Amino acid sequence: MQKVGEHPVPAGPLAVRWLGWELREPPRAGTLTYVELALENAGASPWRGLELSYHWLDDRGNVIVWGERWTPLQRTVEPGTTIEHRVELRGPLGTGRHKLAFDLVEEGRYWFSDLGNARLELDVDVQPRIARRALAVVFTPGPAELVAQSHKALALQDEPLVPQGKEEALGHLAPGCLPAPDWSRRVLDAHEEGFAVVAGSIDSGGRRRPKSLQPWQPGTGRVPNFAEPLLCPSLIPGSEPSWEWSEIDGLPALAHPASEPWLYDGRIVIRARPRSGRRRA
């Protein structure tokens, strides 16, 4: 465990002295990991009902994530007592140099830093979520001739695809889907940033666009809190086992993950003519 240097500790009932920390592994964007902390109750009052939390800041000190996950202290900590505690944290969305700041908090009342305590601040290099730019594709059942059409479009991708089984991300397409040439690049860029699921817009072709596909029309950028299912998504395998699949106009549709970061980006375009004319989700 790495020792924490000297830092100001206020006099009074609620004070913390940070003693040490250890990251189990370098944080990756958007993924869960753990850090071990050692700290001392340096105040005059016991700690009861406190939780450890953290903030992510960029290299200029601007807040990116504030108090995302809270880890309760499992017992009362008397004055003068030293404890070690394991904290779960999720890497921020984005790579590069960040500042990771830990603090104690009592929900609905105060952060210890509001009472004059120093936060434990660490400089951390956040790694890409995926180590290799390796995207493969799997198709839902359908005619072989339509699958062949899709493979012709996939052969023109900015980022060449890899065989299934060697991927770090897996795209789900219906036969006849024709991804734009920059589809693989945009998808992999977003996965590197930390998104476990990435999906985009559907160009249905022709002058009259089916009403059922209106929410997925091309032209928009990233849409936070996109309300609709994610069509023809790319997933990082194993990131969560219980997502709900369905189908909309013959296209694979995925419900929003409950606890993993996901992205809808209208600039990620797949051309696909609806096959059923019906919406089932």
SVG drawing of the C-alpha trace seen along z (x, -y; Angstrom):
<svg xmlns="http://www.w3.org/2000/svg" viewBox="-47 -24 52 42">
<polyline fill="none" stroke="black" stroke-width="0.4" points="0.0,0.0 1.4,-3.4 1.7,-5.9 0.0,-9.3 2.2,-12.3 1.5,-14.9 -1.6,-16.9 -3.7,-19.3 -5.9,-17.6 -8.4,-20.0 -9.0,-20.0 -12.5,-19.2 -15.1,-16.4 -14.9,-15.2 -11.5,-14.8 -9.8,-12.2 -6.2,-11.4 -5.5,-9.6 -2.8,-7.0 -2.4,-4.9 -4.0,-3.6 -3.6,-0.8 -5.3,-0.4 -5.8,3.2 -5.2,2.4 -5.0,-0.7 -8.5,-2.1 -10.1,-1.6 -12.6,-4.0 -16.2,-3.0 -15.2,0.2 -15.4,1.2 -12.3,1.8 -11.4,1.5 -9.1,-0.5 -7.9,0.2 -7.8,-2.8 -6.2,-3.2 -7.5,-6.1 -7.7,-7.2 -10.4,-8.9 -8.4,-11.9 -11.3,-13.7 -12.9,-13.7 -16.2,-12.0 -17.0,-8.4 -17.8,-7.9 -21.3,-6.5 -23.3,-6.1 -20.5,-7.4 -19.7,-6.4 -16.6,-6.6 -17.1,-8.2 -15.0,-9.7 -15.0,-12.3 -13.3,-12.3 -11.7,-15.5 -9.9,-16.3 -6.3,-17.4 -7.4,-21.0 -9.5,-20.3 -12.9,-20.4 -15.4,-17.9 -16.3,-15.1 -18.1,-12.7 -19.3,-13.8 -19.9,-11.2 -20.9,-8.4 -20.6,-5.4 -20.8,-5.3 -19.4,-2.6 -20.7,-2.4 -18.3,-2.0 -19.5,1.3 -18.9,0.3 -18.5,-2.6 -15.0,-4.0 -13.9,-5.4 -11.5,-8.4 -7.9,-7.3 -8.8,-4.1 -7.2,-3.2 -9.2,-1.2 -8.6,0.3 -11.6,0.2 -12.2,1.5 -14.0,-0.9 -15.6,-0.1 -15.1,-2.7 -15.9,-3.1 -13.5,-4.7 -14.7,-7.9 -15.8,-8.1 -12.6,-9.2 -9.0,-8.3 -5.8,-10.0 -4.7,-11.9 -7.3,-12.4 -7.5,-13.3 -9.3,-10.8 -10.4,-12.5 -11.7,-10.4 -13.9,-11.9 -16.0,-10.8 -19.7,-11.7 -22.8,-11.5 -25.8,-11.4 -28.0,-14.5 -25.6,-16.3 -22.0,-17.0 -18.9,-15.9 -15.8,-16.0 -14.1,-18.3 -16.9,-20.8 -15.7,-20.7 -12.1,-21.6 -10.7,-18.2 -8.4,-17.4 -9.6,-15.0 -7.3,-12.2 -6.3,-13.2 -4.5,-10.9 -3.2,-11.5 -4.3,-8.6 -3.9,-7.6 -7.2,-6.2 -6.7,-3.5 -9.0,-2.7 -11.8,-0.3 -10.7,2.1 -7.1,3.0 -7.4,3.7 -9.4,2.2 -11.1,5.6 -14.7,5.6 -16.5,8.6 -20.1,9.0 -22.8,11.6 -26.1,11.8 -29.6,12.7 -31.0,15.5 -31.9,14.6 -31.4,15.3 -27.8,16.0 -27.9,13.6 -28.7,10.7 -25.9,11.7 -23.6,11.6 -24.7,8.1 -23.8,7.0 -20.4,8.6 -19.6,6.5 -20.3,3.3 -18.3,4.7 -15.3,5.3 -15.2,1.5 -15.0,0.4 -12.4,-2.1 -11.4,0.3 -11.1,3.9 -13.2,6.5 -11.8,9.5 -13.2,13.1 -15.8,13.8 -14.0,15.2 -11.1,12.8 -13.1,9.6 -13.2,7.1 -16.5,5.8 -19.3,7.6 -21.8,5.9 -25.2,7.3 -26.8,6.9 -29.7,8.2 -29.0,9.7 -29.1,6.9 -27.8,4.2 -25.2,2.0 -23.1,0.1 -21.6,-3.2 -17.8,-2.9 -17.0,-4.8 -19.3,-2.6 -16.6,-0.4 -14.3,-3.4 -17.0,-5.3 -18.1,-2.2 -14.6,-1.4 -13.9,-5.0 -16.9,-5.0 -16.0,-1.6 -12.4,-2.9 -14.0,-5.9 -15.7,-3.5 -19.2,-2.7 -20.1,0.9 -22.9,0.7 -22.9,-1.5 -25.6,-2.0 -26.7,-4.6 -29.2,-5.5 -31.0,-3.6 -31.2,-4.8 -34.2,-3.0 -33.7,-4.3 -36.3,-5.6 -38.4,-8.8 -40.9,-7.6 -39.4,-6.6 -41.4,-4.1 -43.0,-5.8 -41.7,-2.9 -38.1,-3.9 -38.5,-7.7 -36.7,-7.9 -33.6,-6.4 -33.3,-8.8 -29.7,-9.9 -28.5,-13.4 -28.3,-13.8 -25.2,-13.5 -24.9,-11.9 -28.3,-11.9 -28.0,-11.5 -30.8,-9.5 -32.1,-8.3 -35.5,-6.9 -35.8,-4.2 -34.1,-0.7 -30.7,-0.5 -30.9,1.0 -28.1,3.1 -25.9,2.4 -22.2,3.3 -21.4,4.8 -18.4,5.5 -18.9,9.3 -19.3,10.1 -19.9,6.6 -23.3,7.5 -25.2,10.8 -28.9,9.8 -29.8,7.3 -33.2,7.7 -33.2,8.4 -36.2,7.8 -36.8,6.9 -38.0,3.8 -38.8,4.1 -36.5,7.1 -33.6,5.4 -32.0,6.6 -33.0,4.2 -31.5,4.0 -32.9,2.4 -30.7,-0.1 -28.2,1.5 -29.1,0.9 -25.6,0.4 -23.2,0.1 -22.5,-3.1 -24.2,-3.1 -24.3,-5.5 -26.7,-6.4 -25.0,-8.4 -27.0,-9.3 -23.8,-9.8 -23.2,-6.0 -25.3,-5.0 -26.5,-1.6 -28.7,-1.4 -31.4,1.2 -34.7,1.6 -37.4,2.7 -38.4,6.3 -41.6,6.8 -43.3,3.4 -44.1,4.1 -42.6,3.0 -42.1,5.5 -40.3,4.5"/>
</svg>
